[in-house]
């Protein structure tokens, strides 16, 4: 019976100073949050999960949002102290926090480090003024550069986000931004292609993204550029120095257990061999083996290493051949969009450009 030992914890802080026009995540613009009361609620939910899963070891904690850097450091410390008092912690625990340059104040990053954060992820998104304004970001390039320099000084583990394939963007301008972001010596870089999600301001304005062929060319260039700069392309949108892949996000992509704490947060846990989808604060829905299998395919094929067949079998008690459309799989193999060996099924580099279509076809059973 599959029974994981490790557990990740996601803490969602849904508040922002403003909402970006491309964002479709759950968040609120509210400058007057009673942080103490809200964290009290988080701790109550964590207590319930501890009663349910008391013997797990915490491998990672991730403060996401929203803008978690709007949290008071003492509230972050309260959460971390509570978790440490309930569960055992991995000696290699990764404790990440997402920050925006617009929330920066003097000594903020040092305060977060002193509260217990050991990995800082900075939402830069662009390194030119025109595109920062287009993306609705409320910081400027000077603020971004100052924060990048500071997080590298304060933390040993750090990451930054950029958005590419913006309308009218060209490779020469993108190369300049990539060169600059690499110059800081970051351990990890996340690069997301701009998409227009239903219900966003960009969708209502009918903003058009970069042409597909140009976006694919930019993706090719990005991968080659970062490879030459010493970054491993380990997931569709993520690049890391060796050994600095996001331990927390690998939990999602490899089908591990995690708690979701905070408004709209969800989780996945295995209890007595049965899998559950969880919704904050403490709702649980049982998943069938095939439902869990589809999630593993959806997430696992995002990794350049691919989907581990043995781990897949351990988690959902199904052979991969039972969970994918064999006719479609064979066709994708012949087209060079998938490759397979005894241990892994993986999407080729060409296949990464049409990943969603590949997953849809494999799960069509």
BELNOR-V676343 format. One record per residue. PSI is psi in degrees with one decimal (NA if undefined). Layout:
# BELNOR-V676343
psi: [PSI:PSI]
This chain:
# BELNOR-V676343
psi: [128.2:123.7:96.8:151.9:-33.7:152.3:133.9:155.7:125.6:126.5:115.7:122.5:104.5:4.6:141.8:160.7:-32.3:163.3:128.8:146.8:-13.9:-6.1:131.7:16.4:156.8:121.2:162.8:148.0:103.1:103.7:-4.1:57.8:134.2:93.4:-34.5:-46.6:-40.1:-41.7:-33.7:-44.2:-40.3:-42.2:-34.0:-41.6:-41.4:-37.7:-42.6:-41.1:-31.7:-39.2:-30.3:-36.4:64.3:-21.5:7.9:157.8:132.3:120.0:-26.8:153.6:133.5:120.6:109.1:-179.8:-153.0:-165.2:88.0:-19.5:-2.4:-8.8:145.3:133.8:-33.7:-27.8:-36.7:-45.1:-37.7:-44.9:-45.9:-39.8:-38.6:-47.0:-43.8:-27.5:-13.5:-43.9:161.0:149.2:140.7:141.1:-24.4:27.6:137.2:124.6:101.8:152.1:133.6:135.6:150.0:142.8:-24.5:-9.4:6.5:138.1:167.3:129.2:12.5:-47.1:-36.2:-37.6:-41.9:-41.4:-43.5:-26.3:-16.7:-3.3:133.7:3.6:128.4:128.7:121.2:126.9:85.2:-54.3:-35.0:154.7:36.8:149.9:-40.0:-43.6:-30.1:-41.8:-42.1:-40.8:-1.4:18.7:141.7:9.2:165.7:177.1:-37.2:-43.4:-41.8:-45.3:-40.5:-42.7:-40.4:-45.7:-37.5:-40.8:-32.3:-32.4:-37.7:-37.0:152.0:-21.2:126.7:154.1:160.0:149.2:139.6:152.6:132.1:-177.5:38.1:154.6:131.8:3.3:143.4:165.3:-36.1:-43.9:-38.7:-39.0:-38.0:-42.3:-41.4:-42.1:-41.2:-45.8:-35.0:-25.8:-17.0:-12.7:30.3:146.7:-24.4:142.0:130.5:128.1:114.4:131.3:133.4:126.3:151.8:109.3:142.8:136.5:-6.6:166.5:-41.3:-38.6:-43.3:-31.2:-2.1:40.8:134.7:129.3:172.9:145.1:141.1:-43.4:-40.2:-37.4:-40.4:-39.2:-39.6:-37.0:-45.2:-47.4:-43.1:-47.3:-45.3:-41.8:-47.6:-30.9:-45.5:-24.9:0.9:16.6:136.2:131.8:98.2:-12.4:159.7:-47.4:9.0:139.4:140.1:151.5:150.4:127.9:-2.3:21.6:149.0:110.8:-37.1:-49.5:-28.9:-29.1:-45.3:-49.8:-26.0:5.2:27.2:174.7:141.6:150.6:143.9:116.4:125.8:158.6:129.3:-3.6:143.5:167.1:176.9:127.3:150.9:127.9:120.1:38.7:-1.3:139.9:142.8:140.0:132.3:149.1:134.4:139.7:-30.5:44.7:142.3:134.5:126.2:137.6:138.6:166.3:-40.4:-33.1:-43.9:-37.3:-43.2:-38.8:-41.8:-38.5:-46.8:-44.2:-41.5:-32.1:-5.5:-22.8:138.0:-26.1:-25.4:-170.3:119.4:115.1:-39.5:-43.7:-39.2:-47.0:-41.6:-41.7:-50.4:1.8:34.0:144.1:145.6:-31.3:-24.8:-15.5:-9.0:155.5:110.0:-36.0:-45.3:-39.5:-45.7:-39.7:-41.3:-34.8:-44.7:-31.3:-7.0:19.8:-19.0:155.7:152.7:141.7:-166.6:-29.6:-25.4:149.6:125.4:155.2:133.8:171.3:-41.5:-38.4:-28.0:-27.8:-19.8:38.9:-44.5:-39.4:-40.9:-47.3:-42.9:-42.8:-40.4:-35.2:2.7:79.2:NA]
